[in-house]
Amino acid sequence: MLKIIVQIALIFLVQGLHAQVDALKIQIEKILRYDTPVDFNVVPGIAVGVIDLDSIYTLSFGNNIDQNGIYELGSVTKPIVAWLVNKALDSLGMENDTPICSFLPDSICTASWQKLTINEILNHRTGLPRMPAKIGELESDVRDPYKDYTQNLFANDLRMISPVAGMYSYSNIGYAMLYWFFQKVGGIDFFAKKMLTDPYSMRDTKWSVDPLAISPGFGMDGRPQPPWNTNALMTAIGLKSSLNDLLAFINLSIRQYSGKLNEKDLKKEIKTLSKSHQFKVVDGWFVIQHGNSIVFYHTGRTGGHQVSVAFIPKMKKGVVVISNGALGSNDLSLLILRMLRKEHLKRTR
């Protein structure tokens, strides 16, 4: 009798989950139709992962999107690298206000560089440009723009740049420099495996992936694009991962920030920064206010893939969106999160 009761309970549970997924799919299809239209003739498909408290849902839209595939993250690499940097600082007994000249090559550390700290890199307060000025001169293949940009060339370019400590500027350069920092803990690949991918079973998250194992991507014109070789920019834009791995990381991040944020002070700072067209950044995440909620957000784009991630720590809700086309939607994760937030507020009134 007990076995029959359990079987019946499982049937109702599965039916309930299917109903929730169907309702979620209808809501997201409305967003795709009315709020952020995506041309599925150019972007073959979109995979969406949703975290709603203790439940996780994965859905697909369009065609030819592999929910279990490996995708290029582009700039979504940054908040994951920031998480690893904080773990490395702990293991080294260092603080995030450690000067970056503690790990940069001596030839780079002139006076202006000596004022910069690791925390300023993580939160884009370095005054550094987005990219090295001469990086485009080395481009031998427009479809793989960074493959010829080596660590030595990057070091040479850094010697011609003067940072401004404390000045907001979104920069790939700052995060790319962290490659040298990870040499103190065995290198980025070794440390990520030890502290993140193995402990949290994120086996698809890595920098070095066989190109044939990466899901096919499509460019702005809908044509197939090869994966990028990010070379010296690997710690800024070079990570690859899967939908399930990203959901695991967002769950980890929700637990990290839930209940630990001073939201009142954050909201004041966000408001002040917005007046001068600046952004609040925490550990590589852009932190914005939506309604009365604090939202963590980031996007990334490569030649053939586009990723956007958003989550509300306090509500324990998050969204990951992966497109196998570079012309995917930057704000789809925010729009889905907004819908989840509205539904949450309706239920709690």
Order of alpha helices (4+ residues) and beta strands (2+ residues): alpha-beta-beta-beta-alpha-alpha-alpha-alpha-alpha-alpha-beta-beta-alpha-beta-alpha-alpha-beta-beta-beta-beta-beta-alpha
